[in-house]
Each structure stands twice: as structure tokens, then as C-alpha cells.
Amino acid sequence: MLRRNKATTVIAALAVTLAAFHGLRAFAGVTQPRHRPAGQFVVVENLPKGMTCRAMPESSLGLWTGRENYGIKDERTDWDPIPRWQGEKTYFPSRPLQADENRQWYHFDAEGKELGWIGRAIARVLIGQDNPLYAPSADVGAFAVVTNCEKVRVMGKQYHYKLYFRNLSFRPGDMKVERFKDIQNRFPERIIMKAVWEAMAPTPKSRRIFKERLKLFTGPNHLYYNKDPVEYPMHLIKDCTLTDSLPKRLQLLEQHTKKIPMLRKLKEVRQEIEDYKKLDRYKEFLKTQLAMEGEGAEERLELDELALRGERQRMQSVLEEYEGRETPKTKAPTWIGTQIRKLPIKTHPAPNKGKSMRWKPELMAKYNEYRRDRGLKSEE
């Protein structure tokens, strides 16, 4: 055991010596790192023998330091930073300031508002996040009075398919499921309660705030007019409209602000590219025609005359190429995915009795037969 301890001591001493030897080869490992008052750097007493600091100017060392390219010739000023220090204590609302008699009352009108938006707005007011005196560990929230709870709206098909689950006994088989439209008719306040609670942290503090300060009512009236509640700026809460239920690409605001200008710009760019291509083709056409006219054509002919000659020659060449050929027939329309031709639907219009033009007897007979087959009175 004693020999093992001696061997361990010798190995540790050799490791320390080797680390010190390697530390002399590095600038930051010469001595043990000291206190760092302001920044991640190491204070060193003296440089190792044969080493120079590349940040020091030439005049202080009398050696070539590699800093001449940077133009550093003068003495460097000493950097004496101020050590890190703590300022004054952060403001914290006092206990009397957190009393209920000092809390503000806000009134929310849920008519036509989107459920998620109004739930988050009410939660912020209850917690006090909109209060300039807000502190996470303090309670400077306000009271919230919500009216017209039965007129809150949801997006898309949620009116029919949004479900609410509850199991107050926490026993298997006692789970109750109810749709949004059913609970809105039976107990509309629960819809706002659920949305507000989901926007709050599930803590005992939030539970107390939720039970004491949230006041929900159906209809436009409430019981707290004596508290003089302030009207919350409802224009900051999103209205739920019919177009909001559509996909984003089909909404009117999205089309007028993004899609339609983008399509207009894309059309202009495509037209500009097509114009450039037409201009290039026209230039090539003129060059070819000018080469066919021979030397001196640019002096003898004007641009319009040169283009007219080229167009006539092109038309003559097309005429000679297709002369004597049969006219290609257009392909008959067929039903999609088949070779069955689409035949025109034959109808038998009523004869124009008031006009001088009369049907032929055989055509009139076919028309009367057609009406009799369908149980209609003939025109005889």
C-alpha cells in the first residue's frame, strides 16, 4: 500500500512538472491564472525567455514584433477597466400597492371577437403584464369584466367540431364531451373561462387570480358599474369574420396586399421578357434580310421597306412549302381518358310561329313526335 502511494505521488509530481514545462511554451500558461476583474484574460508577471508579445509596439522591446504592418509605432496606452459592480436595487411594487382596492377594473365586450385572441388579452390583464409596474414575483394585475360571452366566435369548422372535455370526479367512465355549439347555448361563460385558463400558467397563484378577478356575464350588462371599469381597447383584439375561415391564399386582405400585386408584377416581368425576345428575333430577321439584299442595302432601303420585303419573302416561302397539301383536320373532341367522341346534343326548338319562316312538314312531324314521347302536347 505504501509503495502504491509513493508511486502515485511521483506520477503526480511528474505531471505537474510536465504541465509547467508546457505552460512556459504558451503565453497564457506561464503562471497560474489570477483574479479576472473585468474580462476573460490572464495577468502575467513576465514573459518567458525568448518570447515577445505581438501586441506590444517596437519601441518598447527593440525587436521586430510583426506589428509594423498595422502601423503601431507609439506606446500603447494602459487599459484600466472598471471592475464589475452592482447598481441600485431594482424597483419592486410594495405590499400596499398590490392591495385589491388599488387595482384597476377593465371591461371586455366579446361580441364578434376571436376566442383565442380575447382569452389571451384577458389573461394578460389578470396577470398584470400590461401594467408598467409588473414584476414576475409580484401581483399587480387588474379585474376583468367580460360581457356578451355568448357572442364570441371561433374560426372555420370549430363551431361544429371543437370539443370540450370534463371529468370533475376524476373517475374512469365519468368523462363528459360537449361540442362548442352545444356549450355555447347551455353555458357560454365556460368557453371564455377555458380560453383564459389555458392562457395562464397552471400555478396556485394563477388559480387564485382566476377565481377572484374574472367576472363573466351573458348579455351587455354586468353587476360592477359601481367600480367604474375602463373600456379595454377592443380594436386590438382580432375580429372573427367569414373570410378569416378561408385558407390564407384565398383571404381578401391577403390577395389585395400580397397575391394580386405579386401576380401583376409577375405579369409585367413576363411581358418584358417576351418583348426582349421579340426584339431579338426581329433584329435577327432584319440582319438576315439585310444579308440577302446584298451590299449597299442599308443605304438603298429604309427600315420599314426592308422589313416589308422580308415579310413578303417569308409569306411566299410558306405558300410554296404548303402548296398542294391537304388542309389538316382538327382533332375531334373526346371525353377525358377515353377515345369516345363528344357528340353535340341535339335539341328540337319550338317552331317560330310568329315569323314568316315555317318548318318543313317532315321536320314538323318529327318535332310533334318528340313532344308526344315526352308527354307534351303537340303543336298541330
C-alpha positions as CSV (number, residue, x, y, z in Angstrom):
1,M,0.0,0.0,0.0
2,L,2.9,2.4,0.9
3,R,4.6,1.6,-2.4
4,R,1.5,2.4,-4.3
5,N,1.1,5.8,-2.5
6,K,4.7,6.6,-3.3
7,A,4.3,5.7,-7.0
8,T,1.1,7.8,-7.2
9,T,3.0,10.8,-5.6
10,V,5.8,10.5,-8.1
11,I,3.5,10.3,-11.1
12,A,1.6,13.4,-9.8
13,A,4.8,15.3,-9.4
14,L,6.0,14.4,-12.9
15,A,2.6,15.5,-14.3
16,V,2.8,18.9,-12.6
17,T,6.4,19.4,-13.8
18,L,5.4,18.5,-17.4
19,A,2.4,20.8,-17.3
20,A,4.6,23.7,-16.0
21,F,7.1,22.9,-18.8
22,H,4.3,23.0,-21.5
23,G,2.9,26.2,-19.8
24,L,6.1,28.0,-20.4
25,R,5.6,27.4,-24.2
26,A,2.3,29.2,-24.2
27,F,1.6,32.9,-23.4
28,A,-1.4,32.2,-21.2
29,G,0.1,29.3,-19.3
30,V,3.2,30.9,-17.7
31,T,1.8,31.4,-14.3
32,Q,-1.4,30.3,-12.5
33,P,-4.4,32.4,-13.7
34,R,-5.1,35.2,-11.3
35,H,-8.2,37.1,-10.4
36,R,-10.1,38.4,-13.5
37,P,-11.7,41.7,-12.6
38,A,-13.2,42.6,-16.0
39,G,-13.0,40.1,-18.8
40,Q,-11.7,36.7,-19.7
41,F,-7.9,37.3,-19.7
42,V,-4.9,36.2,-17.7
43,V,-2.5,38.6,-15.9
44,V,1.2,37.6,-16.3
45,E,4.2,39.0,-14.4
46,N,6.9,38.5,-17.0
47,L,7.1,37.0,-20.5
48,P,9.0,33.7,-21.0
49,K,12.6,34.0,-22.2
50,G,12.7,34.2,-26.0
51,M,9.0,35.2,-26.3
52,T,7.5,38.6,-27.3
53,C,4.0,39.9,-27.1
54,R,2.8,40.7,-30.7
55,A,0.5,43.4,-29.3
56,M,3.4,45.5,-27.9
57,P,5.0,48.2,-30.1
58,E,8.5,48.0,-31.5
59,S,9.9,50.9,-29.4
60,S,9.2,49.2,-26.1
61,L,11.0,46.0,-27.0
62,G,13.6,46.9,-29.5
63,L,12.7,43.8,-31.5
64,W,10.8,43.0,-34.7
65,T,7.3,42.1,-33.4
66,G,5.4,41.7,-36.6
67,R,3.1,44.7,-35.9
68,E,4.8,47.1,-38.4
69,N,2.1,46.3,-41.0
70,Y,-0.5,47.6,-38.6
71,G,1.2,51.0,-38.2
72,I,1.7,50.7,-34.4
73,K,4.8,52.8,-33.5
74,D,3.9,54.6,-30.4
75,E,3.5,53.4,-26.8
76,R,0.2,51.6,-26.1
77,T,-2.0,53.3,-23.5
78,D,-2.7,51.2,-20.4
79,W,-6.1,49.7,-20.2
80,D,-7.5,50.1,-16.7
81,P,-11.1,48.8,-16.8
82,I,-13.6,49.5,-14.1
83,P,-14.4,46.2,-12.4
84,R,-17.9,44.8,-12.5
85,W,-20.2,46.3,-9.9
86,Q,-23.8,46.2,-9.0
87,G,-26.1,49.1,-9.3
88,E,-29.1,50.2,-7.3
89,K,-31.8,47.7,-6.3
90,T,-34.5,47.1,-9.0
91,Y,-37.9,48.6,-8.3
92,F,-40.4,46.3,-6.7
93,P,-44.0,47.1,-6.0
94,S,-44.8,47.4,-2.3
95,R,-47.5,45.4,-0.5
96,P,-50.0,48.3,-0.2
97,L,-49.7,48.8,-3.9
98,Q,-50.8,45.2,-4.5
99,A,-54.0,45.6,-2.5
100,D,-57.3,44.9,-4.2
101,E,-58.6,48.5,-3.6
102,N,-55.7,49.8,-5.8
103,R,-56.4,47.5,-8.8
104,Q,-58.0,48.7,-12.0
105,W,-61.2,47.3,-13.5
106,Y,-61.4,46.6,-17.2
107,H,-64.5,45.8,-19.3
108,F,-64.3,43.5,-22.3
109,D,-67.0,43.1,-24.9
110,A,-66.7,39.7,-26.5
111,E,-69.1,40.2,-29.3
112,G,-67.7,39.1,-32.7
113,K,-64.2,38.6,-31.2
114,E,-62.0,35.5,-31.9
115,L,-61.9,33.2,-28.9
116,G,-58.1,32.7,-28.6
117,W,-57.3,36.4,-29.0
118,I,-59.7,37.6,-26.3
119,G,-58.7,34.8,-24.0
120,R,-55.0,35.9,-24.2
121,A,-55.9,39.6,-23.7
122,I,-57.9,38.8,-20.6
123,A,-55.1,36.7,-19.2
124,R,-52.6,39.5,-19.7
125,V,-54.8,41.9,-17.8
126,L,-55.4,39.5,-14.9
127,I,-51.7,38.7,-14.5
128,G,-50.7,42.4,-14.9
129,Q,-48.4,42.0,-17.9
130,D,-49.8,45.2,-19.4
131,N,-49.1,47.1,-16.1
132,P,-45.9,49.2,-16.2
133,L,-45.3,48.2,-12.5
134,Y,-45.3,44.5,-13.5
135,A,-42.9,42.2,-11.6
136,P,-42.9,38.4,-12.1
137,S,-42.9,37.8,-8.3
138,A,-45.5,40.5,-7.5
139,D,-49.2,40.7,-8.2
140,V,-50.2,44.0,-9.9
141,G,-53.0,42.5,-12.1
142,A,-56.4,44.0,-12.6
143,F,-60.0,42.8,-12.6
144,A,-61.7,41.8,-15.9
145,V,-65.4,42.1,-16.5
146,V,-66.5,40.3,-19.7
147,T,-69.9,40.7,-21.3
148,N,-71.6,39.1,-24.3
149,C,-69.9,35.8,-23.7
150,E,-72.5,34.0,-25.8
151,K,-71.4,36.1,-28.9
152,V,-67.8,35.0,-29.0
153,R,-66.7,33.3,-32.3
154,V,-64.3,30.6,-33.5
155,M,-62.5,30.0,-36.8
156,G,-63.6,27.7,-39.6
157,K,-65.4,24.5,-38.6
158,Q,-64.6,24.7,-34.9
159,Y,-68.2,25.8,-34.3
160,H,-69.3,22.2,-35.1
161,Y,-66.1,20.2,-34.3
162,K,-64.4,21.9,-31.3
163,L,-64.8,19.7,-28.3
164,Y,-64.7,20.3,-24.5
165,F,-63.9,17.5,-22.1
166,R,-64.5,17.5,-18.4
167,N,-64.3,14.8,-15.6
168,L,-65.0,16.5,-12.3
169,S,-64.9,13.2,-10.3
170,F,-61.6,12.1,-11.9
171,R,-63.1,8.6,-12.2
172,P,-62.9,6.3,-15.3
173,G,-66.0,6.5,-17.3
174,D,-67.1,9.9,-16.0
175,M,-65.6,11.8,-18.9
176,K,-68.1,14.2,-20.5
177,V,-67.7,15.5,-24.0
178,E,-69.6,18.5,-25.4
179,R,-69.3,20.5,-28.6
180,F,-68.7,24.2,-28.9
181,K,-72.1,25.0,-30.3
182,D,-73.9,23.0,-27.5
183,I,-71.9,24.5,-24.7
184,Q,-72.5,28.0,-26.2
185,N,-76.2,27.5,-25.9
186,R,-76.1,25.9,-22.4
187,F,-73.3,27.7,-20.5
188,P,-71.4,30.3,-22.7
189,E,-69.3,31.6,-19.8
190,R,-67.4,28.3,-19.7
191,I,-66.0,29.0,-23.2
192,I,-64.3,32.2,-22.0
193,M,-63.2,30.5,-18.7
194,K,-61.5,27.7,-20.6
195,A,-59.7,30.1,-23.0
196,V,-58.5,32.3,-20.2
197,W,-57.3,29.5,-18.1
198,E,-55.3,27.9,-21.0
199,A,-53.5,31.3,-21.5
200,M,-52.4,31.4,-17.8
201,A,-49.7,29.4,-16.0
202,P,-51.1,26.4,-14.1
203,T,-49.9,27.6,-10.6
204,P,-51.7,28.3,-7.3
205,K,-51.2,32.0,-7.8
206,S,-52.9,31.9,-11.2
207,R,-55.7,29.8,-9.8
208,R,-56.4,32.4,-7.1
209,I,-56.3,35.3,-9.6
210,F,-58.6,33.3,-12.0
211,K,-61.2,32.7,-9.2
212,E,-61.2,36.2,-7.7
213,R,-60.8,38.6,-10.6
214,L,-62.5,37.2,-13.6
215,K,-66.2,38.2,-13.9
216,L,-68.2,36.7,-16.8
217,F,-71.7,37.7,-17.9
218,T,-74.0,36.9,-20.8
219,G,-75.7,39.9,-22.4
220,P,-74.5,43.5,-22.5
221,N,-75.0,44.2,-18.8
222,H,-73.0,43.3,-15.6
223,L,-73.0,43.9,-11.9
224,Y,-69.9,46.1,-11.4
225,Y,-70.9,49.5,-12.7
226,N,-70.0,50.9,-9.3
227,K,-66.4,50.1,-9.9
228,D,-66.3,52.3,-13.0
229,P,-64.5,49.8,-15.2
230,V,-62.3,51.2,-18.0
231,E,-63.3,50.1,-21.6
232,Y,-60.5,47.9,-22.9
233,P,-59.4,48.9,-26.4
234,M,-61.2,46.1,-28.3
235,H,-59.8,47.2,-31.7
236,L,-56.5,45.5,-30.5
237,I,-58.4,42.1,-30.4
238,K,-58.9,40.4,-33.7
239,D,-62.5,40.2,-35.1
240,C,-63.6,36.8,-36.4
241,T,-65.0,37.3,-39.8
242,L,-66.2,34.9,-42.6
243,T,-63.1,35.5,-44.7
244,D,-60.8,34.5,-41.8
245,S,-62.1,31.0,-42.0
246,L,-60.8,30.6,-45.6
247,P,-57.3,29.5,-46.4
248,K,-54.7,32.2,-46.2
249,R,-54.2,32.3,-50.0
250,L,-58.0,33.0,-50.5
251,Q,-58.5,35.7,-48.0
252,L,-59.3,39.1,-49.5
253,L,-56.7,41.1,-47.5
254,E,-54.0,38.6,-48.4
255,Q,-55.0,38.8,-52.1
256,H,-55.1,42.6,-52.2
257,T,-51.9,43.1,-50.2
258,K,-49.7,40.3,-51.5
259,K,-51.1,38.0,-54.1
260,I,-52.6,40.5,-56.6
261,P,-49.6,42.8,-56.6
262,M,-47.3,39.8,-56.9
263,L,-49.3,38.5,-59.9
264,R,-49.3,41.9,-61.5
265,K,-45.6,42.3,-61.1
266,L,-45.0,38.7,-62.4
267,K,-47.1,39.5,-65.5
268,E,-45.1,42.7,-66.1
269,V,-41.8,40.8,-65.9
270,R,-43.0,38.1,-68.2
271,Q,-44.3,40.6,-70.7
272,E,-40.9,42.4,-70.5
273,I,-39.1,39.2,-71.1
274,E,-41.3,38.4,-74.1
275,D,-40.7,41.9,-75.5
276,Y,-37.0,41.3,-75.3
277,K,-37.3,38.0,-77.1
278,K,-39.4,39.5,-79.8
279,L,-36.9,42.4,-80.3
280,D,-34.1,39.9,-80.6
281,R,-36.0,37.8,-83.1
282,Y,-36.8,41.0,-85.1
283,K,-33.2,42.0,-85.1
284,E,-32.1,38.6,-86.4
285,F,-34.8,38.8,-89.0
286,L,-33.5,42.2,-90.2
287,K,-29.9,41.0,-90.2
288,T,-30.8,38.0,-92.4
289,Q,-32.9,40.1,-94.8
290,L,-30.1,42.7,-95.0
291,A,-27.6,39.9,-95.9
292,M,-30.0,38.6,-98.6
293,E,-30.3,42.1,-100.2
294,G,-26.6,42.3,-100.7
295,E,-24.1,45.1,-100.2
296,G,-25.3,48.6,-100.0
297,A,-28.8,47.6,-98.9
298,E,-28.5,49.7,-95.7
299,E,-28.1,52.8,-97.9
300,R,-30.7,52.0,-100.5
301,L,-33.5,50.8,-98.3
302,E,-35.2,52.2,-95.3
303,L,-36.0,50.1,-92.2
304,D,-39.7,49.8,-93.0
305,E,-39.1,48.8,-96.6
306,L,-36.5,46.3,-95.6
307,A,-39.0,44.7,-93.1
308,L,-41.8,44.6,-95.7
309,R,-39.6,42.9,-98.3
310,G,-38.6,40.3,-95.7
311,E,-42.2,39.6,-94.7
312,R,-43.3,39.2,-98.3
313,Q,-40.5,36.7,-98.9
314,R,-41.4,34.7,-95.8
315,M,-45.0,34.6,-96.8
316,Q,-44.0,33.4,-100.3
317,S,-41.8,30.7,-98.9
318,V,-44.6,29.4,-96.6
319,L,-47.0,29.4,-99.6
320,E,-44.6,27.4,-101.7
321,E,-44.0,24.9,-98.9
322,Y,-47.6,24.1,-98.2
323,E,-49.0,24.4,-101.7
324,G,-50.7,21.2,-102.9
325,R,-51.0,19.8,-99.4
326,E,-54.3,18.9,-97.8
327,T,-55.6,21.0,-95.0
328,P,-55.0,19.3,-91.7
329,K,-58.3,18.4,-90.0
330,T,-58.9,19.4,-86.4
331,K,-59.0,16.6,-83.9
332,A,-62.4,15.7,-82.7
333,P,-63.0,16.4,-79.0
334,T,-63.1,13.3,-76.8
335,W,-64.1,12.5,-73.2
336,I,-61.2,12.7,-70.8
337,G,-59.2,9.5,-70.6
338,T,-61.1,7.8,-73.4
339,Q,-61.3,7.8,-77.2
340,I,-65.1,8.4,-77.2
341,R,-66.0,11.4,-79.2
342,K,-68.1,14.2,-77.8
343,L,-71.2,14.4,-79.9
344,P,-73.3,17.6,-80.0
345,I,-76.5,17.4,-78.1
346,K,-79.4,17.7,-80.5
347,T,-82.4,19.7,-79.4
348,H,-85.6,20.4,-81.1
349,P,-86.5,24.1,-80.6
350,A,-90.1,25.2,-80.9
351,P,-91.2,26.5,-84.4
352,N,-91.2,30.2,-84.9
353,K,-95.0,30.6,-85.5
354,G,-94.9,34.3,-85.4
355,K,-92.5,34.6,-88.3
356,S,-92.9,34.1,-91.9
357,M,-90.4,31.2,-91.9
358,R,-92.2,27.8,-91.4
359,W,-90.8,24.3,-90.8
360,K,-91.0,21.7,-93.4
361,P,-93.8,19.1,-92.9
362,E,-91.4,16.2,-92.2
363,L,-89.4,18.3,-89.7
364,M,-92.7,19.4,-88.0
365,A,-93.8,15.8,-87.8
366,K,-90.5,14.8,-86.0
367,Y,-90.9,17.6,-83.6
368,N,-94.5,16.6,-82.7
369,E,-93.4,13.0,-82.2
370,Y,-90.6,14.2,-80.0
371,R,-93.2,16.1,-77.8
372,R,-95.6,13.2,-77.7
373,D,-92.9,10.8,-76.5
374,R,-92.3,13.1,-73.5
375,G,-96.0,13.5,-72.7
376,L,-96.2,17.1,-74.1
377,K,-99.0,18.5,-76.3
378,S,-98.2,18.5,-80.0
379,E,-98.1,21.8,-82.0
380,E,-100.5,20.6,-84.7
